[in-house]
């Protein structure tokens, strides 16, 4: 009986974590923003060399 209680609590914990993951998931960056960040990173590395 205790095992069923533990399984129930675990199930609720997993469901809550999945819901929180989908509600707080970050939206992907637009392609232009990713390109800008990559170019800035490359330019920064070239200046150090």
PyMOL commands that set and color helices and strands:
alter all, ss='L'
color gray80, all
select helices_A, chain A and resi 2-24+31-48
alter helices_A, ss='H'
color red, helices_A
deselect
rebuild
show_as cartoon
